[in-house]
Amino acid sequence: MRRVLVVEDDPHNAVLFRRLLERRGGFQVTVTESAEEIFALMRERKVDLVIMDVSLKNTKWEGQPLNGVEICRRLKSDPETASIPVVLATAHAMRGDAEKLLEQSQADDYIAKPIVDHVAFVRQVQGLVGEAA
């Protein structure tokens, strides 16, 4: 079973991601906003894909605030974790935002919140982990 790490600080969004990915996609889902847990799970290769909220309010690493763009950039610059796909999830969905965020973060893909098309979202994740939709 493929494993998805959802990095999300909003409990409602976290529940929605979990339900969609488990029920419609058959994924095993872990939800966290802890930087320590994110980096540990990634380095231990216990994750096949990450859904990363851009605007994390409570996430800190070594006492410093850390948002999803910075976490993604760190994951993508680490040879141990660079190959694991990361999908940014954000309510910042103005024209040009996706391109700007993808460039800044080095993420593999982008999804605008709220997720409107649940089937397309699950297919997007399945495609990134190499599963047939």
N, C-alpha and C positions, 0 to 999 in steps of 0.2 A: 504494500500500500504506500502510495506517495505521501510525503509529509510536507505540509505547508506551515510556515511560521507567519503569523499575523502580528505585526507590530502596530498596535492601535491603542490610543489613550481614551477614546470615547467608548463607553460600555455598550451603547446601542449599535454602533458600527461593528464592534468586535463580535457581538452576537449574530448580526447579519452575515458577516464574513464566515463565521464558523458554520452557521446553518447551511448557507449556500454551498460551501466547499465540502462539507461532510455529506449532506443529503443529496445534492445534485451531482457532485463530482466524485464522491467516494474517497475523499482525502482524509488523512489524519491531520488534525489541526491543533497547533499550540498557539495560544495568544499571550503576548507579553508586551510590556513597554520598558522592561528592565534591560539596560545596555549590557550588563554582565551576562544575563541569560542569553541575549541575542548573540553576542560574540562567542560564548561557550558552545551553544548549539550549532552555530555555523562552523566553528573550527573542528568540532567533533563529527561533522558531516551528518548530523541528525536532521537535516533540512534539505528538501529538494527544490524549494522555491520560497521566496519571501514576499509578502504583501506588506509594504512599508508606508505607514502614514507619514506625510511630510511634516506636519506641525505637531510634534510631540511636546506636550507642556511639562511633563514631569520626569522626563528621561535625563539622567545625568551619567557621566562617565568621569571617574576620578574627580568628583565634586563639581564638574562643569556641565552646564546644560548642553544637550546634544539633540539636534533635530534629525528627522528622517533623511534629509539630503546628506548631512554629514556622516551619519551612520552608513548609508549606502556607499558614499565615496570611500570610506575606510574599508568596507567589505570588498569593494571592487579593486582596491589597490593592494590587497593582501592576496598573494598567490594561492594560499590555502582556501580562500572563499570566493575568489573572483569569478569562478565559473558557475556559481549558483545564481540562477535568475532572480532578479529583484523587480517587482512591479510597484511603482509609486502609486499611492492612493491619496487623493487630495480633493478638497472642495475648490481649490484654485483652478478653475476651468475656463478662464478667459482665453481668447485667441492668443496663441504664442506661449502660453504658460507651459504646456506639455513639452514643447521643444526646449524651452529654457531650463525646466527642471530636469529633463533627461540629460541635457548637456552638463549641468552642474553636478549631478549626482552620479552619472555614468550608469544609471539604472537601465534595465533591459526593456521596460515597457511602462505604461502609465494607464491609470483608470481614474475617471472623475467620479467623485462622490456627490450626491448619493448614486448608488448603482441602480440604474433604471432597468437595463436589460440583463436579467440574471443569467439567462442561458448563454448569452454572448460572453459574459464575464467568466463563467465556468469554462467555456470553450477556450477563451484566451489563456487561462491558467493551464488547461490541459495541453494546449499547443506548446507552451513554454517548457513543460516538463516532458514533452515527447509522447504524450498519450493521444490516442485517436479520440476525436470528439464524438 
